[in-house]
Amino acid sequence: MFIHFLKLAKRHLFKNKLFAFINIFGLSMGLAVCMTMLLYLTHEYSYDSFNKNADRIFAIGAKAKIGADTIEMPSMSFQSAPIIQISLCDWILCQGGYVI
């Protein structure tokens, strides 16, 4: 039965060359894009995993409201570090951590 399907597929490929090319090209492009996305996501999720305290790394951002608009920034000024350390000191020590 499988050999019969192979013969039919071969006959279809040679009979409809343009249609077969479009199907094979689309399948190969879809697989290539899927593998590229998988590699990208694997890299993104492995970021900072070399650190022994990787589960304790946080990204800190800022949110500012100007009039009716809200702006989110993925970074903060270095001057806010002492304020964050003071405000989170009790929580960090409760979790068994340390404050630098």
Long-range contacts (C-beta under 8 A, 24 or more apart in sequence): 56-97, 60-84
